[in-house]
Amino acid sequence: MSEGFGMREFLGRRYWLVGASEGLGLALAKRLLAEGAEVVISARNADRLQDLRCAMPPVQVQAMDVASDTSVATATQAVGPVDGLVFLAGVYWPMKSDALDAAKLVAMCDINFTGCARVLAAVVPGMMARGKGHLVLTGSLSGYRGLPGAMGYAASKAGVMALAECLEADLHGSGIKVQLANPGFIRTRLTEKNDFSMPFLMDADEAARKMMKLMHGDRFSLAFPALFSKVFRLSQFLPERVYFRLFDAQH
């Protein structure tokens, strides 16, 4: 690990933010830029990326579709070595099992989870060769346990969370720091699809501030908002019969 990296000093560090053309990712990019980092933003929408490049001159952009092996390989080569990778890409549609949309279900799994795996597979070997790096994955409070109407999103985020834990177990002591952010509801175009109450709804900048707090420290994970996260974390200890009965009572 290079000097100062363990303290999460971002000045002069090169960070690649995948899925950062709006919302939480864009808010985080602005915070990293403010701390002196060199920031590369990737997303599928090339026009949106060019608008950001013009609006935020220090930022670099690279179009990439995380659902495509070829696109990920091409983008990784174009971006080159990075000190840090933050994976934020994700799609979401509310979906219950009795109204299953196959295309949307597969898209959530392929972009949110498999897309994360594709990018990691392209970036981690280089970090291993250099003996240093910083990996930050974005899970969700919904990934702690199955939820009604979230069969694609919750499952894909649970996969990301398990992937982060595997990486931490494998890479601890390697010089590569692994971290996992598990946010609750964030006010974005994705949550606009929800027709239910969203407790502790955060704006993107507030969520980005929490992520920066995580990235500045040495802990592995951070679930937020703190009070709301306790509900999800404690649910893991409920017996299955009790847990599923809670949802039956709401129908």
Backbone as a ProteinNet text record, in pm:
[ID]
protein_1_A
[PRIMARY]
MSEGFGMREFLGRRYWLVGASEGLGLALAKRLLAEGAEVVISARNADRLQDLRCAMPPVQVQAMDVASDTSVATATQAVGPVDGLVFLAGVYWPMKSDALDAAKLVAMCDINFTGCARVLAAVVPGMMARGKGHLVLTGSLSGYRGLPGAMGYAASKAGVMALAECLEADLHGSGIKVQLANPGFIRTRLTEKNDFSMPFLMDADEAARKMMKLMHGDRFSLAFPALFSKVFRLSQFLPERVYFRLFDAQH
[TERTIARY]
85.2	0	88.7	58.8	143.2	121.5	217.2	214.2	89	21	-95.9	-225.2	-217.5	-339.4	-427	-364	-441.1	-523.2	-487.9	-561.5	-672.6	-690.2	-791.6	-775.8	-652.8	-630.2	-654.4	-741.4	-784	-708.1	-629.6	-556.8	-466	-488.8	-406.1	-439.3	-535.1	-573.6	-672	-663.7	-750.2	-861.9	-986	-1101.4	-1194.1	-1235.8	-1329.1	-1465.1	-1562.9	-1698.4	-1787.8	-1835.8	-1917.9	-2065.4	-2141.5	-2281.6	-2295.1	-2232.9	-2225.3	-2266.1	-2354.3	-2395.2	-2506.3	-2562.1	-2667	-2679.1	-2767.3	-2798.3	-2680.4	-2677.3	-2572.8	-2433.9	-2417	-2285.5	-2231.4	-2316.6	-2273.4	-2240.9	-2322.5	-2295.3	-2163.2	-2133.8	-2007.1	-1890.8	-1908.6	-1803.4	-1766.6	-1866.1	-1840.4	-1762.3	-1793.9	-1723.2	-1578	-1555.8	-1419.3	-1337.3	-1398.3	-1329.1	-1291	-1380.9	-1355.6	-1239.8	-1212.7	-1102.2	-974.8	-975.6	-852.4	-830	-931.4	-915.1	-931.1	-870.2	-892.2	-1004.9	-1113.7	-1234.8	-1270	-1295.5	-1345.1	-1487.1	-1582.6	-1721.9	-1760.8	-1824.6	-1876.9	-2026.2	-2095.1	-2237	-2266.9	-2388.9	-2424.5	-2452.7	-2506.4	-2550.4	-2431.9	-2380	-2262.9	-2292	-2413.3	-2448.2	-2450.3	-2506.5	-2510.2	-2368.2	-2281.2	-2142.5	-2071.8	-2095.6	-2032.7	-2084.1	-2212.1	-2266	-2195.8	-2171.4	-2101.7	-1958.1	-1893	-1754.1	-1744.3	-1843.6	-1844.8	-1880.2	-1971.3	-2016.5	-1917.7	-1839.9	-1742.3	-1606.5	-1537.6	-1415.5	-1310.3	-1292.5	-1187.8	-1222.9	-1352.8	-1394	-1362.3	-1328	-1308.2	-1426.8	-1459.3	-1575.2	-1538.2	-1607.2	-1588.7	-1720.2	-1782.5	-1907.4	-1881.7	-1975	-1960.7	-2095.6	-2122	-2240.5	-2193.9	-2224.9	-2174	-2236.8	-2342.1	-2404.5	-2334.2	-2229.7	-2158.3	-2012.4	-1968.6	-1828.1	-1736.1	-1774.1	-1690.9	-1680	-1792.3	-1791.7	-1706.4	-1717	-1638.1	-1488.6	-1451.8	-1311.1	-1255.4	-1333.2	-1289.3	-1273.5	-1370.3	-1365.4	-1250.1	-1227.4	-1118.7	-984.4	-966.5	-841.8	-827	-937.9	-933.4	-906.3	-965.7	-948.1	-807.5	-755.3	-621.9	-620.6	-502.9	-491.3	-560.1	-625.4	-691.4	-652.7	-656.1	-630.5	-754.3	-871.4	-994.9	-1106.5	-1193.5	-1312.5	-1433.8	-1535.5	-1661.1	-1770.8	-1835	-1940.3	-2076	-2148.4	-2278.8	-2388	-2352.8	-2449.2	-2564.2	-2684.1	-2798.2	-2925.6	-3013.8	-3147.6	-3248.6	-3369.7	-3470.5	-3610.7	-3689.7	-3833.6	-3900.3	-4001.4	-4076.2	-4140.3	-4130.9	-4182.5	-4220.6	-4345.4	-4389	-4389.6	-4380.6	-4368.7	-4491.6	-4608.6	-4729.1	-4746.3	-4648.8	-4650.3	-4509.3	-4448.3	-4307.8	-4287.2	-4190.6	-4148.9	-4008.8	-3998.4	-3871.9	-3757.7	-3782.1	-3675.4	-3623	-3714.5	-3672.2	-3603.3	-3652.4	-3589.3	-3445.4	-3425.9	-3291.2	-3202	-3257.7	-3177.9	-3127	-3211.5	-3167	-3053.5	-3065.4	-2958.8	-2832.6	-2849.2	-2733.4	-2657.5	-2726.4	-2658.8	-2612.7	-2702.5	-2670.6	-2564.8	-2577	-2483.4	-2378.2	-2422	-2325.4	-2243	-2303.6	-2227.9	-2115.9	-2145.1	-2042.4	-1929.4	-1966.1	-1865.2	-1779.1	-1841.6	-1765.9	-1659.6	-1699.8	-1606.3	-1495.3	-1532.2	-1429.9	-1329.8	-1379.2	-1290.2	-1191.5	-1232.5	-1144.4	-1043.9	-1079.8	-998	-909.8	-962.9	-890.5	-752.8	-737.1	-603.8	-495.6	-528.5	-430.4	-394.2	-493.4	-466	-379.9	-408.4	-328.9	-183.8	-163.9	-27.9	47.2	-25.8	37.4	45.8	-28.3	-26.2	-95.1	-189.9	-262.7	-390.4	-486.4	-612	-722.4	-834.2	-949	-1074.8	-1150.7	-1273.2	-1391.4	-1489.6	-1609.1	-1731.1	-1807	-1927.5	-2051.3	-2158.4	-2281.8	-2388.3	-2418.6	-2525.6	-2654	-2732.1	-2858.8	-2913.4	-2989.8	-3056.9	-3150.9	-3201.1	-3291.9	-3222.7	-3090.1	-3016.6	-2999	-3040.8	-3021.9	-3114.6	-3236.5	-3330.2	-3438.1	-3498.7	-3598.9	-3715.7	-3763.5	-3872.6	-3980.1	-4105.7	-4210.5	-4191.9	-4215.7	-4205.5	-4064.6	-3966.2	-3826	-3744.5	-3808	-3740.6	-3615.9	-3613.4	-3493.9	-3391.7	-3437	-3344.1	-3280.8	-3362.9	-3310.9	-3214.2	-3249.8	-3162.6	-3030	-3034	-2909.8	-2820.8	-2881.2	-2801.4	-2746.2	-2821	-2768.2	-2644.4	-2647.7	-2531.5	-2411.1	-2433.1	-2323.8	-2264.7	-2351.5	-2304.3	-2220.9	-2264.6	-2186.4	-2054.8	-2058.9	-1936.8	-1834.2	-1881.6	-1790.8	-1728.4	-1807	-1754	-1650.1	-1674.6	-1575.8	-1446.2	-1458.2	-1339.4	-1259.8	-1330.5	-1262.1	-1190.4	-1256.6	-1194.1	-1068.9	-1074.6	-961.8	-849	-884.1	-785.2	-733.9	-786.3	-738.6	-587.5	-518.5	-372.8	-297.6	-370.7	-305.9	-263.6	-309.4	-286.6	-408.8	-507.8	-631.5	-740.8	-791.6	-897.2	-1032.7	-1117.7	-1252	-1353.3	-1452.5	-1556.8	-1693.5	-1794.7	-1932.1	-2023.8	-2097.1	-2196.3	-2335.4	-2418.9	-2554.7	-2655.3	-2693.3	-2787.6	-2932.4	-3016.5	-3160.5	-3218.1	-3335	-3400.7	-3331.2	-3298.5	-3237.8	-3328.8	-3349.7	-3438.9	-3373.1	-3411.7	-3358.2	-3471.8	-3440	-3540.6	-3583.9	-3500.2	-3537.4	-3644.2	-3624.2	-3722	-3851	-3848	-3971.5	-4072.9	-4027	-4116.3	-4197.5	-4157.1	-4226	-4356	-4460.2	-4587.9	-4619.7	-4514.3	-4532.4	-4447.2	-4475.5	-4400.2	-4255.3	-4162.9	-4020.2	-3960.5	-3954.9	-3903.5	-3758.9	-3726.3	-3589.5	-3533.5	-3617.1	-3573	-3464.5	-3350.3	-3235.8	-3223.4	-3163.5	-3126.5	-2988.2	-2952	-2828.5	-2704.6	-2703.2	-2583.4	-2563.9	-2674.3	-2663.8	-2607	-2654.4	-2604.4	-2457.1	-2418.8	-2278.5	-2189.2	-2240.1	-2163	-2137.2	-2238.5	-2221.8	-2118.1	-2122.7	-2025.6	-1883.9	-1867.8	-1735.2	-1684.7	-1776.2	-1737.7	-1681.5	-1748.5	-1699.1	-1563.1	-1549.7	-1427.1	-1308.3	-1335	-1226.6	-1176.4	-1256.7	-1218.3	-1168	-1150.7	-1096.6	-1195.3	-1319.9	-1416.9	-1458.3	-1506.5	-1543.2	-1675.3	-1777	-1908.4	-1977.2	-2074.1	-2155.9	-2297.3	-2394.2	-2535.5	-2599.1	-2677.1	-2734.2	-2867.3	-2954.7	-2946.2	-2936.8	-2869.7	-2836.3	-2959.8	-3059.7	-3177.6	-3254.5	-3273.9	-3347.2	-3272.2	-3140.6	-3060.7	-3074.5	-3099	-3112.7	-3233	-3338.5	-3457.3	-3422.2	-3346	-3310.6	-3208.6	-3114.4	-3011.3	-3069	-3157.7	-3219.7	-3312.9	-3369.4	-3459.5	-3388.8	-3256.6	-3179.9	-3186.3	-3218.6	-3220.3	-3359.8	-3459.4	-3594.9	-3609.5	-3676.9	-3705.2	-3784.6	-3763.8	-3831.4	-3982.8	-4041.7	-4186.6	-4235.6	-4163.1	-4201.7	-4181	-4067.5	-4034.3	-4140	-4173.4	-4268.6	-4411.8	-4442	-4574.3	-4596.4	-4490.2	-4501.2	-4556.4	-4513.1	-4561	-4700.8	-4733.8	-4869.3	-4970.9	-4930.7	-5021.3	-5050.6	-4964.9	-4982.7	-5069.1	-5104.2	-5181.1	-5332
-119.4	0	124.2	217.7	334.9	428.1	516.6	606.4	692.8	700.5	785	719.7	607.2	549	493.8	440.1	384.5	489.1	616	723.7	776.5	715.8	756.4	902.6	941.7	1075.7	1070.4	1157.3	1148.5	1240.9	1332.4	1426.6	1352.7	1375.2	1313.6	1169.4	1110	970.9	964.9	860.3	844.9	745.3	795.5	712.5	698.7	575.7	545.7	517.3	601	585.1	531.1	411.3	344.1	358	421.2	449.1	579	684.6	808.6	930.9	912.7	1026.2	1108.3	1059.5	1131.5	1074.8	1132.3	1079.5	1067.9	959.6	936.4	938.8	874.1	868	1004.8	1088.9	1223.4	1306.6	1295.1	1368.7	1324.8	1195.8	1145.1	1194.4	1198.4	1248.5	1392	1473	1612.9	1623.6	1538.7	1541	1494.6	1393.6	1347.5	1453.8	1519.2	1627.9	1738.8	1771.3	1877.5	1842.8	1712.7	1669.6	1642.7	1682.8	1675.7	1547.8	1461.7	1337.5	1362.4	1276.3	1273.8	1174.1	1219.5	1138.7	1103.5	975.5	925.8	874.1	921.4	880	794	681.4	596	575	564.8	533.6	492.2	448.6	405.8	523.3	631.8	744.7	835.7	820	896.5	1046.3	1083.9	1226	1289.8	1220.6	1272.1	1288.9	1195.3	1204.1	1325.7	1353.3	1469.5	1599.6	1602.8	1720.3	1740.6	1632.2	1642.3	1688.2	1638.4	1677.6	1827.1	1883.1	2026.6	2106.4	2052.4	2122.3	2110.9	2004.3	1979.4	1951.9	2056.3	2038.3	1943.8	1933.7	1840.2	1693.6	1663.7	1524.6	1463.3	1334.9	1258.5	1164	1129.7	1043.7	929	818.1	701.1	623.8	621.2	547.1	398	330.5	187	127.3	10.6	-67.3	-186.7	-189.1	-295.3	-430.4	-431.2	-557.8	-621.8	-555.6	-605.3	-634.1	-758.7	-794.2	-709.1	-690	-613.2	-467.9	-408.7	-269.5	-249.4	-340.5	-330.7	-343.9	-437.9	-457.6	-334.9	-280.2	-162	-41.7	-20.3	93.8	81.8	-37.8	-58.4	-25.8	-67.1	-37.2	113.2	179.3	322.8	402.8	361.3	432.3	412.6	291.8	262.2	238.6	231.1	201.8	307.7	261.7	353.9	316.4	416.5	391.8	337.6	380.3	337.3	313.8	221.3	191.5	198	273.7	278.2	231.5	120.6	67.1	109	189.7	241.7	209.8	144.7	120.5	32.9	67.6	-13.6	28.4	-67.6	-39.4	-100	-48	-92.6	-75	-178.6	-171.9	-247.3	-188.8	-266	-385.7	-503	-621.6	-730	-772.4	-885.1	-1011.6	-1123.7	-1251	-1284	-1231.3	-1259.6	-1164.7	-1073.7	-982.4	-974.3	-1090.6	-1098.1	-1051.5	-962.3	-916.7	-972.7	-1071.7	-1143.9	-1052.2	-962.6	-875.2	-784.3	-728.9	-639.4	-715.4	-834.2	-915.6	-948.7	-993.6	-1029	-905.4	-791.5	-668.5	-628.1	-638.7	-603.5	-693.7	-822.7	-914.9	-890.4	-867.2	-857.2	-727.2	-619.8	-490.3	-471	-492.1	-463.3	-557.7	-686.6	-784.1	-832.2	-891.8	-944.6	-831.9	-714.8	-599.9	-562.6	-568.5	-542.6	-643.9	-770.8	-876.2	-854	-810.1	-785.5	-678.2	-569.5	-458.1	-497.3	-566.3	-612.5	-705.3	-795.4	-889	-816.5	-699.3	-621.7	-536.7	-497.5	-401.8	-466.4	-566.8	-625	-682	-753.3	-807.2	-700.2	-583.7	-475.4	-423.9	-412.2	-369	-471.8	-598.9	-703.7	-696	-671.3	-661.9	-543.3	-433.8	-314	-321.5	-412.4	-428.7	-317	-249.6	-141.2	-110.6	-52.9	-15.9	2.2	50.3	79.1	42.9	-53.2	-99.1	-64.7	5	42.1	-5	-96.2	-147.2	-89.8	-75.7	-19.7	-127.3	-167	-262.3	-187.2	-233.8	-169.4	-231.9	-154.3	-212.6	-324.2	-316.5	-419.9	-553.2	-553.7	-676.8	-764.5	-716.7	-795.8	-916.6	-902.4	-1013.5	-991.1	-1098.4	-1087.4	-998.7	-921	-827.4	-842.7	-816.7	-823.8	-713.9	-747.5	-648.8	-611.7	-687.9	-651.6	-771.1	-863.6	-988.9	-968.7	-868.1	-844	-758.8	-649.3	-554.9	-609.6	-659.7	-710.3	-825.7	-915.6	-1030.8	-987.8	-893.4	-849.3	-774.3	-694.5	-622.5	-717.1	-820.2	-920.8	-985.9	-1009.1	-1065.4	-973.5	-844.1	-746.3	-744.4	-750.4	-747.4	-870.7	-987.5	-1109.4	-1103.8	-1047.5	-1033.9	-946.6	-837.1	-749.2	-822.3	-902.4	-977.1	-1078.9	-1143	-1238.5	-1167.6	-1052	-975	-935.6	-889.6	-850.7	-969.9	-1085.6	-1205.6	-1245.4	-1231.9	-1271.5	-1169	-1039.5	-934.5	-865.9	-904.5	-843.1	-860.2	-750.9	-755.9	-750.7	-740.1	-740	-601.4	-496.9	-360.9	-304.9	-390	-345.8	-336.9	-218.3	-196.2	-217.2	-296.3	-324.1	-263.2	-191.9	-133.1	-149.8	-150.4	-173.2	-68.9	3.3	100.9	43.3	43.4	-9.2	101.6	180.8	290.6	245.7	328.7	308.7	382.3	441.4	510.7	642.7	663.4	787.4	847.8	976.9	1044.8	1050.2	959	951.4	914.7	907.3	866.1	721.1	642	503.7	496	568	562.2	635.3	717.8	782.1	679.2	557	451	390.2	414.9	355.1	428.9	352.6	412.2	388.7	360	337.9	436.4	446	535.6	489.6	583.8	551.4	621.5	552.3	614	659.1	769.6	821.5	847.3	893.2	922.6	1029.7	998.1	1089.8	1154.5	1273.2	1325.8	1271	1284.7	1222.8	1276.7	1406.1	1463.4	1412.7	1394.8	1340.1	1198.1	1117.3	981.3	980.9	1074.6	1084.6	1122.7	1206.5	1244.3	1122.5	1036.5	913.9	821.9	812	727.2	780.3	911.7	969.2	942.8	944.8	911.4	769.5	677.1	539.5	534.3	600.2	593.3	658.7	753.7	817.8	729.3	631.9	548.4	412.4	325.3	192.6	80.4	113.8	8.4	-53.2	-177.4	-246.7	-195.7	-179.3	-145.3	-36.9	26.5	126.3	115.5	94.1	91.5	219.9	286	413.4	437.7	521.1	591.6	492.6	533	441.6	377	458.1	404.4	309.1	347.9	265	134.7	143.1	23.8	-81.8	-37.9	-134	-225.2	-172.7	-253.9	-370.5	-340.7	-443.5	-541.9	-490.1	-578.1	-670.1	-617	-700.7	-804.9	-775.5	-871.7	-1001.9	-996.9	-1118	-1220.8	-1174.3	-1264.2	-1318	-1271.3	-1322	-1461.1	-1551.6	-1683.2	-1664.6	-1753.6	-1741.2	-1730.6	-1814.3	-1813.4	-1677.6	-1613.9	-1482.7	-1375.7	-1382.8	-1281.1	-1277.5	-1391.5	-1393.6	-1365.7	-1396.2	-1366.3	-1215.4	-1140	-994.6	-940.5	-998.3	-952.8	-1004.5	-1123.5	-1175.5	-1084.9	-1027.7	-940.9	-811	-775.3	-649.3	-666.5	-789.2	-812.8	-813.7
0	0	0	-89.9	-100	17.4	40	155.3	151.2	263	275	231	159.7	106.6	217.7	320.9	431	504.4	491	554.6	464.3	346.6	251.4	210.4	182.1	129.9	-20.3	-69.4	-208.4	-302.8	-248.4	-332	-430.5	-558.9	-661.7	-693.2	-621.1	-647.2	-762.7	-840.4	-956.9	-925	-926.7	-892.3	-1012.9	-1036.3	-1144.8	-1083.1	-1112.3	-1059.3	-1170.8	-1151.4	-1252.2	-1215.1	-1304.4	-1275.2	-1198.9	-1250.4	-1173.3	-1254.9	-1351.3	-1434.1	-1369.9	-1257.9	-1187.5	-1045.9	-967.3	-835.3	-741.3	-666.7	-567.8	-630.3	-744.6	-807.6	-843.6	-900.4	-938.7	-815.1	-711.8	-587.1	-526.3	-533.5	-481	-566.3	-697.5	-786.5	-751.5	-723.5	-689	-558.6	-462.9	-334.9	-351.3	-434.5	-458.5	-530.9	-628.2	-698.5	-601.5	-509.6	-411.7	-319.4	-303.8	-218	-297.5	-424.7	-503.4	-579.8	-585.2	-659.8	-809.2	-888.2	-1032.4	-1055.7	-1116.8	-1125.3	-1269.5	-1291	-1419.1	-1395.3	-1474.1	-1461.1	-1579.9	-1552	-1657.8	-1641.2	-1754	-1759.8	-1903.4	-1927.3	-2062.8	-2156.3	-2102.1	-2183.9	-2219	-2340.7	-2382.6	-2390.1	-2434.2	-2443	-2305.2	-2209.6	-2072.7	-2018.4	-2048.6	-2003.4	-2062.6	-2189.5	-2251.6	-2190.7	-2155.3	-2086.2	-1952.7	-1881.5	-1753	-1771.4	-1874.2	-1900.2	-1925.2	-1993.6	-2020.1	-1895	-1814.9	-1694.9	-1580.2	-1577.2	-1470.6	-1535.2	-1581.8	-1661.3	-1604.3	-1471.4	-1425.3	-1448.3	-1463	-1468.2	-1604.1	-1602	-1724.5	-1740.7	-1864.8	-1888.1	-1981.2	-1961.1	-2046.2	-2051.2	-2168.1	-2182	-2163.3	-2095.6	-2072.2	-2036.2	-2090.1	-2055.9	-1973.9	-1845.7	-1759.1	-1790.1	-1873.4	-1912.8	-2032.2	-2083.9	-2201.4	-2167.7	-2188.5	-2165.8	-2252	-2378	-2471.4	-2428.7	-2390.5	-2348.1	-2223.8	-2128.5	-2005.9	-2036.8	-2122.1	-2157.8	-2229.6	-2322.2	-2397.8	-2306	-2218.3	-2127.9	-2028.8	-1977.9	-1881.3	-1944.7	-2067	-2137.4	-2160.9	-2195.1	-2220.5	-2093.7	-1983.2	-1856.5	-1801.4	-1812.8	-1761.3	-1611.5	-1551.5	-1407.8	-1322.5	-1216.7	-1123.3	-980.7	-893.4	-751.1	-682.1	-731.5	-667.4	-767.3	-734.3	-813.8	-722	-762.9	-689.4	-784	-750.5	-836.1	-782.8	-863.7	-823.7	-925.2	-1034.7	-1141.5	-1092.8	-1136	-1095.9	-1166.7	-1187.2	-1238.5	-1142	-1146.7	-1050.3	-1105.3	-1088	-1109.8	-995.1	-930	-830.4	-900.7	-839.4	-906.7	-807	-812.3	-731.4	-816.8	-751.2	-822.8	-906.5	-868.4	-945.8	-1064.2	-1081.7	-1197.1	-1254.3	-1269.4	-1308.6	-1453	-1470.1	-1602.8	-1624.8	-1712.5	-1729	-1769	-1864.1	-1913.3	-1802.6	-1723.3	-1616.3	-1503.3	-1473.3	-1369.5	-1407.2	-1530.4	-1576	-1581.6	-1622.9	-1630	-1492.1	-1390.6	-1255.7	-1209.5	-1237.6	-1198.4	-1279.2	-1410	-1498.7	-1481.3	-1452	-1434.7	-1290.7	-1196.1	-1056.2	-999.1	-1029.5	-972.6	-1072.6	-1183.3	-1278.8	-1339.7	-1358.6	-1407.7	-1312.7	-1184.2	-1082.6	-1094.4	-1112.7	-1126	-1250.2	-1360.4	-1483.6	-1462.6	-1399.3	-1379.3	-1282.4	-1175.6	-1080.9	-1149.2	-1232.5	-1301.1	-1391	-1441	-1528.4	-1450.6	-1327.8	-1253	-1145.8	-1077.2	-963.5	-999.8	-1111.4	-1142.7	-1149.2	-1204.3	-1210.1	-1072.5	-985.6	-848.9	-777	-800.8	-738.7	-784.4	-911.8	-965.7	-905.7	-879.1	-821.4	-669.7	-608.7	-464.2	-388.2	-453.1	-385.5	-462.3	-391.9	-454.6	-352.1	-398.9	-312.2	-389.6	-340.2	-403.4	-313.7	-369.3	-293.4	-371.3	-312.2	-376.1	-306.8	-383.4	-329.2	-319.2	-195.7	-171.6	-144.1	-49	-15.2	112.7	187.9	304	260.7	138.3	88.9	66.6	68.8	45.1	166.9	283.2	404.6	411.6	355.3	358.9	252.9	205.2	100.5	140	43.7	67.4	-40.3	-7.3	-109.5	-214.4	-339.6	-447	-485.9	-438.3	-464.4	-511.5	-582.9	-616.5	-701.5	-786.7	-867	-796	-738	-676.8	-549.4	-459.1	-332.3	-354.6	-445.9	-472.5	-532.4	-626.1	-690.2	-591.6	-505	-405.8	-299.5	-264	-171.4	-231.7	-362.8	-430.7	-424.3	-444.6	-435.9	-295.8	-196	-57.5	-24.3	-70.7	-48.4	-125.5	-245	-324.8	-253.6	-196	-121.6	-2.9	67	181.2	136.1	23.3	-30	-66	-129.4	-165.5	-41.7	60.9	184.7	247.2	245.6	303.4	225.9	94.7	10.4	8.7	11.8	-13.5	112.8	228.6	352.9	365.4	384.7	397.9	266.1	155.3	23.7	-21.3	50	4.3	-67.2	-91.2	-155	-48.6	-28.8	68.5	4.4	68.1	18.7	114.9	60.8	144.3	78.6	164.1	119.3	181.4	97.5	143.4	120.1	225.3	215.8	250.1	150.2	178.2	179.9	241.1	236.5	116.9	133.5	23.1	-8.7	-136.3	-182.7	-288.6	-283	-377.5	-516	-604.1	-739.7	-835.5	-963.9	-1063.1	-1040	-972.6	-945.1	-836.4	-727.8	-619.3	-654.5	-759.2	-804.8	-853.8	-882.7	-928.9	-814.7	-692	-578	-546.1	-517.3	-480	-332.8	-253.1	-110.2	-31.3	97	184.5	196.1	189.5	199.1	321.5	434.4	557.3	543.5	608.9	613.5	473.5	382.5	246	247.6	184.4	180.5	44	38.3	-92.3	-128.2	-254.1	-303.6	-233.7	-204.7	-143.1	-1.2	71	206.7	202.5	106.6	93.5	52.5	-34.5	-76.2	41.3	128.7	248.5	336.4	348.9	427	361.2	229	160.5	176.6	170.4	190.4	331.8	427.4	565.3	570.7	503.6	496.7	429.2	315	235.6	304.6	392.2	467.3	581.5	621	734.2	692	790.4	764.1	792.9	825.7	849.5	716.4	722.5	599.6	543	627.8	574.7	656.4	591.5	658.6	602.8	692	654.6	706.3	623	662.6	589.4	649.3	777.7	895.2	1000.4	1110.1	1174.1	1208.8	1276.4	1185.3	1060.7	964.9	938	933.1	903.8	1012.1	1136.5	1245.6	1224.6	1164.8	1137.9	1046.6	940.6	843.4	900.4	975	1029.9	1138	1219.2	1323	1262.2	1144.4	1080.7	1045.9	1032.3	999.9	1112.8	1233.1	1347.5	1378.3	1304.2	1324.8	1263	1330.6	1270.2	1140.9	1045.9	916.4	931.4	1018.1	1035	1081	1172.4	1223.6	1116.6	1048.9	948.1	837.1	779.8	669.3	715.7	840.7	893.3	903.2	925.2	929.5	798.7	688	558.8	529.3	576.1	559.8	626.7	740.8	817.8	745.9	649.7	577.7	454.2	417.4	296.3	325.2
[MASK]
+++++++++++++++++++++++++++++++++++++++++++++++++++++++++++++++++++++++++++++++++++++++++++++++++++++++++++++++++++++++++++++++++++++++++++++++++++++++++++++++++++++++++++++++++++++++++++++++++++++++++++++++++++++++++++++++++++++++++++++++++++++++++++

